[in-house]
Amino acid sequence: MKSKLCMQVHDELIIDMVFEERDFVIENVKRIMREVYPHQHVPMSIDVEYSPNKTSWVEKVSYEIG
Protein backbone atom coordinates (compact mmCIF):
# COMPACT_ATOMS: atom_id res chain seq x y z
CA MET A 1 0.00 0.00 0.00
CA LYS A 2 1.13 3.52 -0.69
CA SER A 3 -1.18 5.26 1.82
CA LYS A 4 0.56 6.22 5.09
CA LEU A 5 -0.51 7.25 8.55
CA CYS A 6 1.04 10.68 9.10
CA MET A 7 -0.16 11.76 12.51
CA GLN A 8 -2.52 10.98 15.36
CA VAL A 9 -4.10 13.86 17.29
CA HIS A 10 -6.18 12.60 20.21
CA ASP A 11 -8.94 10.61 18.51
CA GLU A 12 -8.13 11.74 14.96
CA LEU A 13 -5.92 10.01 12.42
CA ILE A 14 -4.31 11.98 9.61
CA ILE A 15 -3.62 9.70 6.67
CA ASP A 16 -1.85 10.58 3.43
CA MET A 17 -4.08 8.44 1.29
CA VAL A 18 -3.66 7.37 -2.31
CA PHE A 19 -6.97 8.02 -4.11
CA GLU A 20 -7.19 4.50 -5.56
CA GLU A 21 -6.82 2.98 -2.06
CA ARG A 22 -9.43 5.17 -0.36
CA ASP A 23 -12.27 2.64 0.00
CA PHE A 24 -9.98 -0.07 1.37
CA VAL A 25 -8.11 2.27 3.73
CA ILE A 26 -11.20 4.03 5.07
CA GLU A 27 -13.24 0.88 5.66
CA ASN A 28 -10.35 -0.87 7.41
CA VAL A 29 -9.43 2.12 9.57
CA LYS A 30 -13.08 2.46 10.60
CA ARG A 31 -13.24 -1.26 11.45
CA ILE A 32 -10.02 -1.13 13.46
CA MET A 33 -11.13 1.98 15.35
CA ARG A 34 -14.46 0.32 16.19
CA GLU A 35 -12.89 -2.97 17.32
CA VAL A 36 -10.15 -1.48 19.49
CA TYR A 37 -12.67 0.42 21.62
CA PRO A 38 -12.94 -1.49 24.93
CA HIS A 39 -16.54 -0.50 25.77
CA GLN A 40 -18.43 -2.24 23.01
CA HIS A 41 -21.77 -1.62 24.76
CA VAL A 42 -21.40 2.14 24.19
CA PRO A 43 -22.21 3.18 20.61
CA MET A 44 -19.34 4.75 18.70
CA SER A 45 -19.62 6.74 15.52
CA ILE A 46 -16.68 7.19 13.19
CA ASP A 47 -16.73 10.09 10.74
CA VAL A 48 -14.39 10.36 7.78
CA GLU A 49 -13.54 13.56 5.95
CA TYR A 50 -11.03 14.07 3.16
CA SER A 51 -9.75 16.76 0.86
CA PRO A 52 -10.44 15.77 -2.75
CA ASN A 53 -7.77 18.11 -4.11
CA LYS A 54 -5.07 17.22 -1.51
CA THR A 55 -4.11 20.87 -1.12
CA SER A 56 -6.36 22.25 1.59
CA TRP A 57 -8.30 20.99 4.58
CA VAL A 58 -10.64 23.95 4.11
CA GLU A 59 -12.26 22.06 1.21
CA LYS A 60 -12.64 18.73 3.00
CA VAL A 61 -15.83 16.75 2.46
CA SER A 62 -17.52 13.85 4.26
CA TYR A 63 -16.75 10.42 2.89
CA GLU A 64 -19.77 8.38 1.80
CA ILE A 65 -19.50 4.97 0.17
CA GLY A 66 -21.31 4.73 -3.10
Predicted model as a PDB file, atoms N, CA, C, CB and O in Angstrom, pLDDT in the B-factor column:
MODEL        1                                                                  
ATOM      1  N   MET A   1       0.832  -1.179   0.000  1.00 90.00           N  
ATOM      2  CA  MET A   1       0.000   0.000   0.000  1.00 90.00           C  
ATOM      3  C   MET A   1       0.881   1.248   0.000  1.00 90.00           C  
ATOM      4  CB  MET A   1      -0.949  -0.005   1.210  1.00 90.00           C  
ATOM      5  O   MET A   1       1.975   1.260   0.564  1.00 90.00           O  
ATOM      6  N   LYS A   2       0.389   2.263  -0.628  1.00 95.00           N  
ATOM      7  CA  LYS A   2       1.129   3.520  -0.691  1.00 95.00           C  
ATOM      8  C   LYS A   2       0.601   4.545   0.313  1.00 95.00           C  
ATOM      9  CB  LYS A   2       1.061   4.093  -2.099  1.00 95.00           C  
ATOM     10  O   LYS A   2       1.297   5.512   0.624  1.00 95.00           O  
ATOM     11  N   SER A   3      -0.621   4.350   0.827  1.00 94.00           N  
ATOM     12  CA  SER A   3      -1.184   5.262   1.824  1.00 94.00           C  
ATOM     13  C   SER A   3      -0.426   5.105   3.139  1.00 94.00           C  
ATOM     14  CB  SER A   3      -2.706   4.993   2.031  1.00 94.00           C  
ATOM     15  O   SER A   3      -0.019   4.002   3.504  1.00 94.00           O  
ATOM     16  N   LYS A   4      -0.239   6.230   3.851  1.00 94.00           N  
ATOM     17  CA  LYS A   4       0.558   6.217   5.086  1.00 94.00           C  
ATOM     18  C   LYS A   4      -0.136   7.025   6.176  1.00 94.00           C  
ATOM     19  CB  LYS A   4       1.974   6.777   4.829  1.00 94.00           C  
ATOM     20  O   LYS A   4      -0.721   8.077   5.920  1.00 94.00           O  
ATOM     21  N   LEU A   5      -0.055   6.508   7.390  1.00 93.00           N  
ATOM     22  CA  LEU A   5      -0.513   7.250   8.554  1.00 93.00           C  
ATOM     23  C   LEU A   5       0.529   8.316   8.854  1.00 93.00           C  
ATOM     24  CB  LEU A   5      -0.743   6.309   9.788  1.00 93.00           C  
ATOM     25  O   LEU A   5       1.701   8.004   9.061  1.00 93.00           O  
ATOM     26  N   CYS A   6       0.104   9.571   8.877  1.00 91.00           N  
ATOM     27  CA  CYS A   6       1.037  10.685   9.095  1.00 91.00           C  
ATOM     28  C   CYS A   6       1.074  11.133  10.550  1.00 91.00           C  
ATOM     29  CB  CYS A   6       0.661  11.862   8.213  1.00 91.00           C  
ATOM     30  O   CYS A   6       2.138  11.433  11.091  1.00 91.00           O  
ATOM     31  N   MET A   7      -0.103  11.175  11.180  1.00 92.00           N  
ATOM     32  CA  MET A   7      -0.160  11.762  12.506  1.00 92.00           C  
ATOM     33  C   MET A   7      -1.444  11.313  13.209  1.00 92.00           C  
ATOM     34  CB  MET A   7      -0.086  13.308  12.427  1.00 92.00           C  
ATOM     35  O   MET A   7      -2.473  11.071  12.577  1.00 92.00           O  
ATOM     36  N   GLN A   8      -1.346  11.211  14.533  1.00 90.00           N  
ATOM     37  CA  GLN A   8      -2.525  10.976  15.359  1.00 90.00           C  
ATOM     38  C   GLN A   8      -2.651  12.151  16.311  1.00 90.00           C  
ATOM     39  CB  GLN A   8      -2.431   9.613  16.137  1.00 90.00           C  
ATOM     40  O   GLN A   8      -1.683  12.513  16.981  1.00 90.00           O  
ATOM     41  N   VAL A   9      -3.836  12.753  16.378  1.00 89.00           N  
ATOM     42  CA  VAL A   9      -4.097  13.860  17.286  1.00 89.00           C  
ATOM     43  C   VAL A   9      -5.334  13.469  18.091  1.00 89.00           C  
ATOM     44  CB  VAL A   9      -4.302  15.233  16.509  1.00 89.00           C  
ATOM     45  O   VAL A   9      -6.456  13.517  17.586  1.00 89.00           O  
ATOM     46  N   HIS A  10      -5.118  13.084  19.337  1.00 85.00           N  
ATOM     47  CA  HIS A  10      -6.182  12.597  20.215  1.00 85.00           C  
ATOM     48  C   HIS A  10      -6.935  11.458  19.525  1.00 85.00           C  
ATOM     49  CB  HIS A  10      -7.157  13.749  20.595  1.00 85.00           C  
ATOM     50  O   HIS A  10      -6.380  10.372  19.357  1.00 85.00           O  
ATOM     51  N   ASP A  11      -8.168  11.682  19.131  1.00 80.00           N  
ATOM     52  CA  ASP A  11      -8.943  10.612  18.508  1.00 80.00           C  
ATOM     53  C   ASP A  11      -9.043  10.772  16.987  1.00 80.00           C  
ATOM     54  CB  ASP A  11     -10.336  10.568  19.112  1.00 80.00           C  
ATOM     55  O   ASP A  11      -9.933  10.199  16.358  1.00 80.00           O  
ATOM     56  N   GLU A  12      -8.140  11.543  16.407  1.00 85.00           N  
ATOM     57  CA  GLU A  12      -8.129  11.740  14.961  1.00 85.00           C  
ATOM     58  C   GLU A  12      -6.880  11.113  14.355  1.00 85.00           C  
ATOM     59  CB  GLU A  12      -8.201  13.240  14.615  1.00 85.00           C  
ATOM     60  O   GLU A  12      -5.799  11.148  14.943  1.00 85.00           O  
ATOM     61  N   LEU A  13      -7.052  10.545  13.181  1.00 88.00           N  
ATOM     62  CA  LEU A  13      -5.924  10.012  12.420  1.00 88.00           C  
ATOM     63  C   LEU A  13      -5.800  10.818  11.142  1.00 88.00           C  
ATOM     64  CB  LEU A  13      -6.105   8.489  12.111  1.00 88.00           C  
ATOM     65  O   LEU A  13      -6.787  11.035  10.439  1.00 88.00           O  
ATOM     66  N   ILE A  14      -4.589  11.261  10.841  1.00 87.00           N  
ATOM     67  CA  ILE A  14      -4.310  11.981   9.606  1.00 87.00           C  
ATOM     68  C   ILE A  14      -3.567  11.005   8.700  1.00 87.00           C  
ATOM     69  CB  ILE A  14      -3.470  13.304   9.865  1.00 87.00           C  
ATOM     70  O   ILE A  14      -2.470  10.550   9.023  1.00 87.00           O  
ATOM     71  N   ILE A  15      -4.178  10.694   7.572  1.00 89.00           N  
ATOM     72  CA  ILE A  15      -3.619   9.698   6.665  1.00 89.00           C  
ATOM     73  C   ILE A  15      -3.378  10.335   5.305  1.00 89.00           C  
ATOM     74  CB  ILE A  15      -4.559   8.473   6.538  1.00 89.00           C  
ATOM     75  O   ILE A  15      -4.270  10.954   4.726  1.00 89.00           O  
ATOM     76  N   ASP A  16      -2.153  10.173   4.803  1.00 88.00           N  
ATOM     77  CA  ASP A  16      -1.845  10.578   3.431  1.00 88.00           C  
ATOM     78  C   ASP A  16      -2.280   9.411   2.563  1.00 88.00           C  
ATOM     79  CB  ASP A  16      -0.298  10.936   3.228  1.00 88.00           C  
ATOM     80  O   ASP A  16      -1.588   8.397   2.470  1.00 88.00           O  
ATOM     81  N   MET A  17      -3.429   9.565   1.933  1.00 86.00           N  
ATOM     82  CA  MET A  17      -4.081   8.441   1.288  1.00 86.00           C  
ATOM     83  C   MET A  17      -4.023   8.554  -0.233  1.00 86.00           C  
ATOM     84  CB  MET A  17      -5.521   8.342   1.749  1.00 86.00           C  
ATOM     85  O   MET A  17      -4.310   9.603  -0.809  1.00 86.00           O  
ATOM     86  N   VAL A  18      -3.653   7.466  -0.851  1.00 88.00           N  
ATOM     87  CA  VAL A  18      -3.662   7.372  -2.310  1.00 88.00           C  
ATOM     88  C   VAL A  18      -5.119   7.193  -2.738  1.00 88.00           C  
ATOM     89  CB  VAL A  18      -2.750   6.179  -2.827  1.00 88.00           C  
ATOM     90  O   VAL A  18      -5.828   6.340  -2.202  1.00 88.00           O  
ATOM     91  N   PHE A  19      -5.560   7.993  -3.697  1.00 84.00           N  
ATOM     92  CA  PHE A  19      -6.968   8.018  -4.110  1.00 84.00           C  
ATOM     93  C   PHE A  19      -7.507   6.626  -4.439  1.00 84.00           C  
ATOM     94  CB  PHE A  19      -7.136   8.926  -5.318  1.00 84.00           C  
ATOM     95  O   PHE A  19      -8.621   6.288  -4.039  1.00 84.00           O  
ATOM     96  N   GLU A  20      -6.746   5.828  -5.150  1.00 91.00           N  
ATOM     97  CA  GLU A  20      -7.192   4.504  -5.559  1.00 91.00           C  
ATOM     98  C   GLU A  20      -7.360   3.549  -4.377  1.00 91.00           C  
ATOM     99  CB  GLU A  20      -6.215   3.921  -6.551  1.00 91.00           C  
ATOM    100  O   GLU A  20      -8.057   2.542  -4.502  1.00 91.00           O  
ATOM    101  N   GLU A  21      -6.744   3.838  -3.247  1.00 92.00           N  
ATOM    102  CA  GLU A  21      -6.818   2.976  -2.065  1.00 92.00           C  
ATOM    103  C   GLU A  21      -7.866   3.453  -1.057  1.00 92.00           C  
ATOM    104  CB  GLU A  21      -5.460   2.906  -1.392  1.00 92.00           C  
ATOM    105  O   GLU A  21      -8.015   2.839  -0.001  1.00 92.00           O  
ATOM    106  N   ARG A  22      -8.589   4.524  -1.353  1.00 86.00           N  
ATOM    107  CA  ARG A  22      -9.431   5.173  -0.362  1.00 86.00           C  
ATOM    108  C   ARG A  22     -10.498   4.262   0.241  1.00 86.00           C  
ATOM    109  CB  ARG A  22     -10.087   6.356  -0.975  1.00 86.00           C  
ATOM    110  O   ARG A  22     -10.665   4.259   1.461  1.00 86.00           O  
ATOM    111  N   ASP A  23     -11.219   3.498  -0.558  1.00 88.00           N  
ATOM    112  CA  ASP A  23     -12.270   2.638  -0.001  1.00 88.00           C  
ATOM    113  C   ASP A  23     -11.683   1.597   0.955  1.00 88.00           C  
ATOM    114  CB  ASP A  23     -13.043   1.935  -1.133  1.00 88.00           C  
ATOM    115  O   ASP A  23     -12.205   1.392   2.051  1.00 88.00           O  
ATOM    116  N   PHE A  24     -10.610   0.950   0.540  1.00 93.00           N  
ATOM    117  CA  PHE A  24      -9.980  -0.067   1.370  1.00 93.00           C  
ATOM    118  C   PHE A  24      -9.439   0.535   2.663  1.00 93.00           C  
ATOM    119  CB  PHE A  24      -8.857  -0.758   0.602  1.00 93.00           C  
ATOM    120  O   PHE A  24      -9.679  -0.001   3.744  1.00 93.00           O  
ATOM    121  N   VAL A  25      -8.716   1.638   2.558  1.00 92.00           N  
ATOM    122  CA  VAL A  25      -8.108   2.274   3.727  1.00 92.00           C  
ATOM    123  C   VAL A  25      -9.186   2.756   4.698  1.00 92.00           C  
ATOM    124  CB  VAL A  25      -7.212   3.451   3.295  1.00 92.00           C  
ATOM    125  O   VAL A  25      -9.110   2.483   5.896  1.00 92.00           O  
ATOM    126  N   ILE A  26     -10.171   3.461   4.194  1.00 88.00           N  
ATOM    127  CA  ILE A  26     -11.196   4.031   5.068  1.00 88.00           C  
ATOM    128  C   ILE A  26     -11.993   2.941   5.768  1.00 88.00           C  
ATOM    129  CB  ILE A  26     -12.135   4.931   4.271  1.00 88.00           C  
ATOM    130  O   ILE A  26     -12.203   3.016   6.979  1.00 88.00           O  
ATOM    131  N   GLU A  27     -12.433   1.946   5.042  1.00 89.00           N  
ATOM    132  CA  GLU A  27     -13.236   0.885   5.664  1.00 89.00           C  
ATOM    133  C   GLU A  27     -12.429   0.115   6.706  1.00 89.00           C  
ATOM    134  CB  GLU A  27     -13.763  -0.081   4.596  1.00 89.00           C  
ATOM    135  O   GLU A  27     -12.968  -0.250   7.750  1.00 89.00           O  
ATOM    136  N   ASN A  28     -11.159  -0.137   6.444  1.00 91.00           N  
ATOM    137  CA  ASN A  28     -10.346  -0.872   7.414  1.00 91.00           C  
ATOM    138  C   ASN A  28      -9.977  -0.026   8.620  1.00 91.00           C  
ATOM    139  CB  ASN A  28      -9.090  -1.384   6.754  1.00 91.00           C  
ATOM    140  O   ASN A  28      -9.932  -0.543   9.736  1.00 91.00           O  
ATOM    141  N   VAL A  29      -9.716   1.242   8.430  1.00 88.00           N  
ATOM    142  CA  VAL A  29      -9.434   2.120   9.573  1.00 88.00           C  
ATOM    143  C   VAL A  29     -10.679   2.239  10.446  1.00 88.00           C  
ATOM    144  CB  VAL A  29      -8.968   3.529   9.093  1.00 88.00           C  
ATOM    145  O   VAL A  29     -10.579   2.191  11.672  1.00 88.00           O  
ATOM    146  N   LYS A  30     -11.844   2.392   9.835  1.00 86.00           N  
ATOM    147  CA  LYS A  30     -13.080   2.461  10.601  1.00 86.00           C  
ATOM    148  C   LYS A  30     -13.305   1.171  11.395  1.00 86.00           C  
ATOM    149  CB  LYS A  30     -14.268   2.725   9.669  1.00 86.00           C  
ATOM    150  O   LYS A  30     -13.687   1.221  12.565  1.00 86.00           O  
ATOM    151  N   ARG A  31     -13.073   0.034  10.770  1.00 86.00           N  
ATOM    152  CA  ARG A  31     -13.242  -1.259  11.451  1.00 86.00           C  
ATOM    153  C   ARG A  31     -12.281  -1.393  12.618  1.00 86.00           C  
ATOM    154  CB  ARG A  31     -13.030  -2.417  10.469  1.00 86.00           C  
ATOM    155  O   ARG A  31     -12.675  -1.818  13.704  1.00 86.00           O  
ATOM    156  N   ILE A  32     -11.029  -1.035  12.404  1.00 86.00           N  
ATOM    157  CA  ILE A  32     -10.021  -1.127  13.463  1.00 86.00           C  
ATOM    158  C   ILE A  32     -10.367  -0.200  14.621  1.00 86.00           C  
ATOM    159  CB  ILE A  32      -8.627  -0.788  12.912  1.00 86.00           C  
ATOM    160  O   ILE A  32     -10.266  -0.589  15.784  1.00 86.00           O  
ATOM    161  N   MET A  33     -10.773   1.019  14.306  1.00 83.00           N  
ATOM    162  CA  MET A  33     -11.132   1.979  15.355  1.00 83.00           C  
ATOM    163  C   MET A  33     -12.322   1.472  16.165  1.00 83.00           C  
ATOM    164  CB  MET A  33     -11.455   3.357  14.741  1.00 83.00           C  
ATOM    165  O   MET A  33     -12.361   1.639  17.384  1.00 83.00           O  
ATOM    166  N   ARG A  34     -13.281   0.860  15.500  1.00 81.00           N  
ATOM    167  CA  ARG A  34     -14.456   0.318  16.186  1.00 81.00           C  
ATOM    168  C   ARG A  34     -14.080  -0.858  17.082  1.00 81.00           C  
ATOM    169  CB  ARG A  34     -15.516  -0.118  15.167  1.00 81.00           C  
ATOM    170  O   ARG A  34     -14.563  -0.954  18.210  1.00 81.00           O  
ATOM    171  N   GLU A  35     -13.230  -1.745  16.595  1.00 82.00           N  
ATOM    172  CA  GLU A  35     -12.892  -2.971  17.323  1.00 82.00           C  
ATOM    173  C   GLU A  35     -11.945  -2.736  18.492  1.00 82.00           C  
ATOM    174  CB  GLU A  35     -12.279  -3.965  16.381  1.00 82.00           C  
ATOM    175  O   GLU A  35     -11.971  -3.499  19.458  1.00 82.00           O  
ATOM    176  N   VAL A  36     -11.123  -1.720  18.432  1.00 81.00           N  
ATOM    177  CA  VAL A  36     -10.149  -1.484  19.488  1.00 81.00           C  
ATOM    178  C   VAL A  36     -10.794  -0.827  20.710  1.00 81.00           C  
ATOM    179  CB  VAL A  36      -9.011  -0.614  18.966  1.00 81.00           C  
ATOM    180  O   VAL A  36     -10.221  -0.844  21.800  1.00 81.00           O  
ATOM    181  N   TYR A  37     -11.974  -0.256  20.532  1.00 74.00           N  
ATOM    182  CA  TYR A  37     -12.674   0.421  21.617  1.00 74.00           C  
ATOM    183  C   TYR A  37     -13.112  -0.603  22.657  1.00 74.00           C  
ATOM    184  CB  TYR A  37     -13.892   1.213  21.081  1.00 74.00           C  
ATOM    185  O   TYR A  37     -13.846  -1.533  22.323  1.00 74.00           O  
ATOM    186  N   PRO A  38     -12.678  -0.456  23.919  1.00 77.00           N  
ATOM    187  CA  PRO A  38     -12.939  -1.490  24.926  1.00 77.00           C  
ATOM    188  C   PRO A  38     -14.390  -1.572  25.409  1.00 77.00           C  
ATOM    189  CB  PRO A  38     -12.060  -1.256  26.099  1.00 77.00           C  
ATOM    190  O   PRO A  38     -14.797  -2.612  25.927  1.00 77.00           O  
ATOM    191  N   HIS A  39     -15.163  -0.528  25.257  1.00 77.00           N  
ATOM    192  CA  HIS A  39     -16.536  -0.498  25.774  1.00 77.00           C  
ATOM    193  C   HIS A  39     -17.527  -0.713  24.627  1.00 77.00           C  
ATOM    194  CB  HIS A  39     -16.825   0.852  26.498  1.00 77.00           C  
ATOM    195  O   HIS A  39     -18.190   0.223  24.182  1.00 77.00           O  
ATOM    196  N   GLN A  40     -17.614  -1.933  24.167  1.00 73.00           N  
ATOM    197  CA  GLN A  40     -18.434  -2.243  23.009  1.00 73.00           C  
ATOM    198  C   GLN A  40     -19.924  -1.963  23.223  1.00 73.00           C  
ATOM    199  CB  GLN A  40     -18.245  -3.678  22.639  1.00 73.00           C  
ATOM    200  O   GLN A  40     -20.673  -1.826  22.256  1.00 73.00           O  
ATOM    201  N   HIS A  41     -20.356  -1.878  24.481  1.00 80.00           N  
ATOM    202  CA  HIS A  41     -21.768  -1.617  24.761  1.00 80.00           C  
ATOM    203  C   HIS A  41     -22.140  -0.142  24.571  1.00 80.00           C  
ATOM    204  CB  HIS A  41     -22.101  -2.050  26.180  1.00 80.00           C  
ATOM    205  O   HIS A  41     -23.323   0.198  24.551  1.00 80.00           O  
ATOM    206  N   VAL A  42     -21.154   0.721  24.436  1.00 77.00           N  
ATOM    207  CA  VAL A  42     -21.396   2.143  24.191  1.00 77.00           C  
ATOM    208  C   VAL A  42     -21.252   2.400  22.691  1.00 77.00           C  
ATOM    209  CB  VAL A  42     -20.406   3.044  25.018  1.00 77.00           C  
ATOM    210  O   VAL A  42     -20.202   2.119  22.114  1.00 77.00           O  
ATOM    211  N   PRO A  43     -22.299   2.933  22.058  1.00 75.00           N  
ATOM    212  CA  PRO A  43     -22.210   3.175  20.607  1.00 75.00           C  
ATOM    213  C   PRO A  43     -21.091   4.159  20.244  1.00 75.00           C  
ATOM    214  CB  PRO A  43     -23.545   3.708  20.086  1.00 75.00           C  
ATOM    215  O   PRO A  43     -20.869   5.149  20.942  1.00 75.00           O  
ATOM    216  N   MET A  44     -20.406   3.874  19.163  1.00 75.00           N  
ATOM    217  CA  MET A  44     -19.337   4.754  18.702  1.00 75.00           C  
ATOM    218  C   MET A  44     -19.567   5.079  17.232  1.00 75.00           C  
ATOM    219  CB  MET A  44     -17.941   4.100  18.914  1.00 75.00           C  
ATOM    220  O   MET A  44     -19.781   4.189  16.410  1.00 75.00           O  
ATOM    221  N   SER A  45     -19.518   6.352  16.920  1.00 78.00           N  
ATOM    222  CA  SER A  45     -19.623   6.736  15.518  1.00 78.00           C  
ATOM    223  C   SER A  45     -18.249   7.167  15.025  1.00 78.00           C  
ATOM    224  CB  SER A  45     -20.666   7.874  15.322  1.00 78.00           C  
ATOM    225  O   SER A  45     -17.469   7.769  15.764  1.00 78.00           O  
ATOM    226  N   ILE A  46     -17.968   6.857  13.789  1.00 82.00           N  
ATOM    227  CA  ILE A  46     -16.682   7.194  13.191  1.00 82.00           C  
ATOM    228  C   ILE A  46     -16.958   7.979  11.928  1.00 82.00           C  
ATOM    229  CB  ILE A  46     -15.828   5.918  12.891  1.00 82.00           C  
ATOM    230  O   ILE A  46     -17.550   7.455  10.984  1.00 82.00           O  
ATOM    231  N   ASP A  47     -16.537   9.226  11.901  1.00 84.00           N  
ATOM    232  CA  ASP A  47     -16.727  10.090  10.744  1.00 84.00           C  
ATOM    233  C   ASP A  47     -15.430  10.182   9.964  1.00 84.00           C  
ATOM    234  CB  ASP A  47     -17.205  11.492  11.171  1.00 84.00           C  
ATOM    235  O   ASP A  47     -14.342  10.192  10.540  1.00 84.00           O  
ATOM    236  N   VAL A  48     -15.555  10.249   8.655  1.00 86.00           N  
ATOM    237  CA  VAL A  48     -14.389  10.359   7.784  1.00 86.00           C  
ATOM    238  C   VAL A  48     -14.577  11.577   6.889  1.00 86.00           C  
ATOM    239  CB  VAL A  48     -14.186   9.060   6.933  1.00 86.00           C  
ATOM    240  O   VAL A  48     -15.618  11.743   6.252  1.00 86.00           O  
ATOM    241  N   GLU A  49     -13.563  12.419   6.852  1.00 85.00           N  
ATOM    242  CA  GLU A  49     -13.536  13.561   5.948  1.00 85.00           C  
ATOM    243  C   GLU A  49     -12.224  13.524   5.176  1.00 85.00           C  
ATOM    244  CB  GLU A  49     -13.697  14.909   6.725  1.00 85.00           C  
ATOM    245  O   GLU A  49     -11.209  13.041   5.677  1.00 85.00           O  
ATOM    246  N   TYR A  50     -12.258  14.037   3.959  1.00 80.00           N  
ATOM    247  CA  TYR A  50     -11.033  14.072   3.160  1.00 80.00           C  
ATOM    248  C   TYR A  50     -11.053  15.286   2.251  1.00 80.00           C  
ATOM    249  CB  TYR A  50     -10.873  12.777   2.330  1.00 80.00           C  
ATOM    250  O   TYR A  50     -12.104  15.867   1.981  1.00 80.00           O  
ATOM    251  N   SER A  51      -9.879  15.651   1.791  1.00 81.00           N  
ATOM    252  CA  SER A  51      -9.750  16.764   0.861  1.00 81.00           C  
ATOM    253  C   SER A  51      -9.570  16.186  -0.539  1.00 81.00           C  
ATOM    254  CB  SER A  51      -8.552  17.701   1.249  1.00 81.00           C  
ATOM    255  O   SER A  51      -8.537  15.577  -0.818  1.00 81.00           O  
ATOM    256  N   PRO A  52     -10.544  16.361  -1.422  1.00 76.00           N  
ATOM    257  CA  PRO A  52     -10.445  15.769  -2.755  1.00 76.00           C  
ATOM    258  C   PRO A  52      -9.296  16.319  -3.590  1.00 76.00           C  
ATOM    259  CB  PRO A  52     -11.724  15.980  -3.489  1.00 76.00           C  
ATOM    260  O   PRO A  52      -8.824  15.642  -4.503  1.00 76.00           O  
ATOM    261  N   ASN A  53      -8.839  17.532  -3.296  1.00 74.00           N  
ATOM    262  CA  ASN A  53      -7.767  18.107  -4.109  1.00 74.00           C  
ATOM    263  C   ASN A  53      -6.390  18.001  -3.457  1.00 74.00           C  
ATOM    264  CB  ASN A  53      -8.071  19.551  -4.394  1.00 74.00           C  
ATOM    265  O   ASN A  53      -5.393  18.419  -4.044  1.00 74.00           O  
ATOM    266  N   LYS A  54      -6.329  17.444  -2.247  1.00 68.00           N  
ATOM    267  CA  LYS A  54      -5.074  17.222  -1.513  1.00 68.00           C  
ATOM    268  C   LYS A  54      -4.287  18.497  -1.217  1.00 68.00           C  
ATOM    269  CB  LYS A  54      -4.203  16.286  -2.289  1.00 68.00           C  
ATOM    270  O   LYS A  54      -3.115  18.411  -0.850  1.00 68.00           O  
ATOM    271  N   THR A  55      -4.881  19.654  -1.363  1.00 69.00           N  
ATOM    272  CA  THR A  55      -4.110  20.870  -1.122  1.00 69.00           C  
ATOM    273  C   THR A  55      -4.591  21.651   0.089  1.00 69.00           C  
ATOM    274  CB  THR A  55      -4.162  21.749  -2.331  1.00 69.00           C  
ATOM    275  O   THR A  55      -3.840  22.456   0.640  1.00 69.00           O  
ATOM    276  N   SER A  56      -5.834  21.426   0.514  1.00 71.00           N  
ATOM    277  CA  SER A  56      -6.361  22.248   1.591  1.00 71.00           C  
ATOM    278  C   SER A  56      -7.401  21.491   2.399  1.00 71.00           C  
ATOM    279  CB  SER A  56      -6.960  23.529   1.036  1.00 71.00           C  
ATOM    280  O   SER A  56      -8.281  20.836   1.840  1.00 71.00           O  
ATOM    281  N   TRP A  57      -7.294  21.585   3.715  1.00 69.00           N  
ATOM    282  CA  TRP A  57      -8.302  20.986   4.582  1.00 69.00           C  
ATOM    283  C   TRP A  57      -9.555  21.842   4.621  1.00 69.00           C  
ATOM    284  CB  TRP A  57      -7.752  20.794   5.993  1.00 69.00           C  
ATOM    285  O   TRP A  57     -10.597  21.381   5.087  1.00 69.00           O  
ATOM    286  N   VAL A  58      -9.481  23.080   4.141  1.00 75.00           N  
ATOM    287  CA  VAL A  58     -10.643  23.947   4.111  1.00 75.00           C  
ATOM    288  C   VAL A  58     -11.722  23.341   3.208  1.00 75.00           C  
ATOM    289  CB  VAL A  58     -10.253  25.360   3.627  1.00 75.00           C  
ATOM    290  O   VAL A  58     -12.914  23.523   3.457  1.00 75.00           O  
ATOM    291  N   GLU A  59     -11.313  22.637   2.182  1.00 78.00           N  
ATOM    292  CA  GLU A  59     -12.255  22.061   1.214  1.00 78.00           C  
ATOM    293  C   GLU A  59     -12.600  20.611   1.490  1.00 78.00           C  
ATOM    294  CB  GLU A  59     -11.692  22.172  -0.166  1.00 78.00           C  
ATOM    295  O   GLU A  59     -13.075  19.916   0.593  1.00 78.00           O  
ATOM    296  N   LYS A  60     -12.373  20.131   2.713  1.00 81.00           N  
ATOM    297  CA  LYS A  60     -12.639  18.728   2.997  1.00 81.00           C  
ATOM    298  C   LYS A  60     -14.134  18.437   2.967  1.00 81.00           C  
ATOM    299  CB  LYS A  60     -12.054  18.340   4.352  1.00 81.00           C  
ATOM    300  O   LYS A  60     -14.963  19.294   3.270  1.00 81.00           O  
ATOM    301  N   VAL A  61     -14.450  17.200   2.592  1.00 81.00           N  
ATOM    302  CA  VAL A  61     -15.833  16.754   2.463  1.00 81.00           C  
ATOM    303  C   VAL A  61     -15.996  15.443   3.231  1.00 81.00           C  
ATOM    304  CB  VAL A  61     -16.233  16.577   0.962  1.00 81.00           C  
ATOM    305  O   VAL A  61     -15.018  14.745   3.496  1.00 81.00           O  
ATOM    306  N   SER A  62     -17.237  15.118   3.583  1.00 85.00           N  
ATOM    307  CA  SER A  62     -17.522  13.853   4.256  1.00 85.00           C  
ATOM    308  C   SER A  62     -17.405  12.705   3.260  1.00 85.00           C  
ATOM    309  CB  SER A  62     -18.931  13.875   4.900  1.00 85.00           C  
ATOM    310  O   SER A  62     -17.782  12.832   2.095  1.00 85.00           O  
ATOM    311  N   TYR A  63     -16.886  11.606   3.731  1.00 78.00           N  
ATOM    312  CA  TYR A  63     -16.750  10.416   2.892  1.00 78.00           C  
ATOM    313  C   TYR A  63     -18.023   9.579   2.996  1.00 78.00           C  
ATOM    314  CB  TYR A  63     -15.503   9.579   3.310  1.00 78.00           C  
ATOM    315  O   TYR A  63     -18.468   9.248   4.096  1.00 78.00           O  
ATOM    316  N   GLU A  64     -18.594   9.246   1.872  1.00 73.00           N  
ATOM    317  CA  GLU A  64     -19.770   8.380   1.803  1.00 73.00           C  
ATOM    318  C   GLU A  64     -19.478   7.308   0.768  1.00 73.00           C  
ATOM    319  CB  GLU A  64     -21.075   9.189   1.442  1.00 73.00           C  
ATOM    320  O   GLU A  64     -19.055   7.617  -0.346  1.00 73.00           O  
ATOM    321  N   ILE A  65     -19.701   6.053   1.128  1.00 63.00           N  
ATOM    322  CA  ILE A  65     -19.495   4.969   0.171  1.00 63.00           C  
ATOM    323  C   ILE A  65     -20.622   4.986  -0.834  1.00 63.00           C  
ATOM    324  CB  ILE A  65     -19.414   3.594   0.880  1.00 63.00           C  
ATOM    325  O   ILE A  65     -21.786   5.177  -0.481  1.00 63.00           O  
ATOM    326  N   GLY A  66     -20.267   4.786  -2.087  1.00 52.00           N  
ATOM    327  CA  GLY A  66     -21.315   4.728  -3.099  1.00 52.00           C  
ATOM    328  C   GLY A  66     -20.859   5.339  -4.312  1.00 52.00           C  
ATOM    329  O   GLY A  66     -21.600   5.392  -5.293  1.00 52.00           O  
TER     330      GLY A  66                                                      
ENDMDL                                                                          
END                                                                             
